């Protein structure tokens, strides 16, 4: 004879409520992980492109075309990464439990973050301005050089602070899922689309910029 276990209405309600709460927590955690993966992927892409840009600086007169091309190529990915980072900061400081449960970044990285964003915008804006106006704007050129020096200093801190986690985050969506791994957060296609579109738009801008490089030859 099989004995059943009866549940009171209160037990049923409690179970459903707990199940919904657990599902909500899981969804929020997936959002945090998805944001981290997108930020890490864009960061890895930018690290490679900015390394190439750094090489062009070593022989800027001979490699000005490549310098401008790569400089325009990185604009959309920089904006996309800035957006994902600002979103994470906003959710954290708005006391979103899914973000606060992860804890804050290191104090030095939190202090450097806004400076990275500001100097990145300054370098890109002055660079685009120089591309349009040409050699006739020495003050803009000096602003571009000064903002680059500041950017390089804070970006060094930023890169070193994330150098260990970025590669793992960048490949997380494409690595084969193993039995002991945590569930992959939804949105892999969306994250890949954001990365691909930002690079595609950057490529269009880079190609269009070739028509302006004559101002610097």
C-alpha positions in Angstrom: 0.0 0.0 0.0 1.4 3.4 -1.0 1.2 6.2 1.5 0.8 9.7 0.1 2.0 12.9 1.7 -0.6 15.5 2.0 0.3 19.2 1.7 -1.7 21.9 3.4 -2.7 25.0 1.3 -0.2 27.0 3.2 2.6 24.6 2.3 1.7 24.7 -1.4 1.6 28.5 -1.4 4.9 28.7 0.4 6.5 26.3 -2.1 5.2 28.3 -5.1 6.4 31.5 -3.6 9.8 30.2 -2.8 10.1 28.8 -6.3 9.2 32.1 -7.9 11.7 33.9 -5.6 14.5 31.5 -6.6 13.7 32.0 -10.2 13.8 35.7 -9.9 17.2 35.5 -8.1 18.5 33.2 -10.9 17.3 35.6 -13.6 19.0 38.6 -11.9 22.2 36.6 -11.5 22.1 35.7 -15.1 21.8 39.4 -16.0 24.9 40.2 -14.0 26.9 37.4 -15.6 25.7 38.4 -19.1 26.7 42.0 -18.5 30.2 40.8 -17.3 30.6 38.6 -20.4 29.7 41.4 -22.8 32.0 43.9 -21.0 34.8 41.3 -21.0 34.4 40.5 -24.7 34.4 44.1 -25.7 37.4 44.7 -23.4 39.4 41.9 -25.0 38.6 43.2 -28.5 39.6 46.7 -27.6 42.8 45.5 -25.9 44.0 44.0 -29.2 42.9 47.0 -31.3 44.5 49.5 -29.0 47.7 47.5 -29.0 47.8 47.9 -32.7 47.0 51.6 -32.3 49.9 51.8 -29.9 52.3 50.4 -32.5 51.2 53.0 -35.0 52.2 55.8 -32.6 55.8 54.6 -32.6 56.0 55.7 -36.3 53.1 58.1 -36.5 54.2 60.0 -39.6 54.7 56.8 -41.6 51.7 55.0 -40.2 49.2 57.9 -40.0 46.7 56.2 -42.2 46.7 53.0 -40.1 46.6 55.2 -36.9 43.4 57.0 -38.2 41.9 53.8 -39.5 42.2 51.9 -36.2 41.3 55.0 -34.2 38.0 55.3 -36.0 37.4 51.5 -35.8 37.5 51.5 -32.0 35.0 54.3 -31.5 31.8 52.1 -31.5 33.3 49.3 -29.4 34.5 51.9 -26.9 31.0 53.4 -26.7 29.4 49.9 -26.3 31.8 49.0 -23.5 31.3 52.3 -21.8 27.5 51.6 -22.0 27.8 48.2 -20.4 30.1 49.4 -17.7 28.0 52.5 -16.8 24.9 50.2 -16.7 26.7 47.9 -14.2 27.8 50.9 -12.1 24.3 52.4 -12.1 22.7 49.1 -11.0 25.2 48.7 -8.2 24.8 52.3 -6.9 21.0 52.0 -7.2 21.3 49.1 -4.8 20.2 46.4 -7.1 20.6 43.2 -5.0 21.9 41.1 -7.9 24.8 43.6 -8.5 25.5 44.5 -4.8 25.7 40.8 -3.9 28.8 40.6 -6.2 30.5 43.2 -4.1 32.2 46.4 -5.3 35.4 46.4 -7.5 38.7 47.3 -5.9 38.7 50.9 -4.6 41.4 51.9 -7.1 39.5 50.5 -10.0 36.3 52.3 -8.9 38.3 55.6 -8.7 39.9 55.0 -12.1 36.7 54.0 -13.9 35.2 57.5 -14.4 38.6 58.8 -15.4 39.0 56.0 -18.0 35.6 57.0 -19.5 36.4 60.7 -19.5 39.9 60.4 -21.0 38.7 57.8 -23.6 36.0 60.3 -24.7 38.6 63.1 -24.8 41.1 61.1 -26.8 38.5 60.0 -29.4 36.8 63.4 -29.6 40.0 65.3 -30.2 41.2 62.7 -32.6 38.0 62.9 -34.7 38.3 66.7 -34.5 41.9 66.6 -35.8 40.8 64.3 -38.6 38.2 66.8 -39.7 40.2 70.0 -39.3 43.6 68.8 -40.3 46.9 70.4 -39.3 45.6 73.9 -38.8 44.5 73.4 -35.2 47.6 73.1 -32.9 45.6 73.6 -29.7 43.5 70.6 -30.6 46.6 68.5 -31.3 48.0 69.4 -27.9 44.7 68.5 -26.3 44.8 65.2 -28.1 48.4 64.5 -26.9 47.6 65.5 -23.3 44.4 63.5 -23.1 46.3 60.5 -24.5 49.0 60.7 -21.8 46.3 60.8 -19.0 44.3 58.0 -20.7 47.4 55.8 -21.0 48.2 56.2 -17.3 44.7 55.3 -16.0 44.1 52.7 -18.7 47.3 50.9 -17.5 45.7 50.6 -14.0 42.4 49.5 -15.5 44.0 46.8 -17.7 46.2 45.4 -14.9 43.1 45.3 -12.6 41.1 43.2 -15.1 43.9 41.3 -16.9 43.1 37.9 -15.2 39.3 37.9 -15.6 39.0 39.4 -19.1 40.2 36.5 -21.1 37.9 34.0 -19.3 34.9 36.3 -19.7 35.7 36.9 -23.4 35.6 33.2 -24.2 33.0 32.1 -21.7 30.1 32.2 -24.3 32.1 30.1 -26.8 33.8 27.6 -24.5 32.3 24.1 -24.5 30.0 23.7 -21.5 31.2 21.1 -19.0 29.2 19.2 -16.4 30.6 21.2 -13.4 30.1 24.6 -15.0 27.5 27.0 -13.9 24.5 27.4 -16.3 25.3 29.7 -19.2 23.3 33.0 -18.9 20.8 33.6 -21.7 21.5 36.3 -24.3 24.6 34.8 -25.9 23.3 35.8 -29.4 22.5 39.3 -28.2 26.0 39.8 -26.8 27.6 38.5 -30.0 25.4 40.8 -32.0 26.4 43.9 -29.9 30.0 43.0 -30.4 29.7 42.3 -34.1 27.6 45.4 -34.8 30.0 47.7 -32.9 32.9 46.4 -35.0 30.9 46.6 -38.2 29.9 50.2 -37.6 33.5 50.9 -36.6 34.8 49.4 -39.8 32.4 51.6 -41.9 33.7 54.7 -40.0 37.3 53.6 -40.5 36.8 53.2 -44.3 35.0 56.5 -44.6 37.8 58.2 -42.6 40.3 57.3 -45.3 38.9 60.2 -47.3 39.9 62.6 -44.6 43.5 61.5 -44.1 44.7 63.7 -46.9 44.6 66.6 -44.4 47.6 65.0 -42.7 49.7 64.0 -45.7 
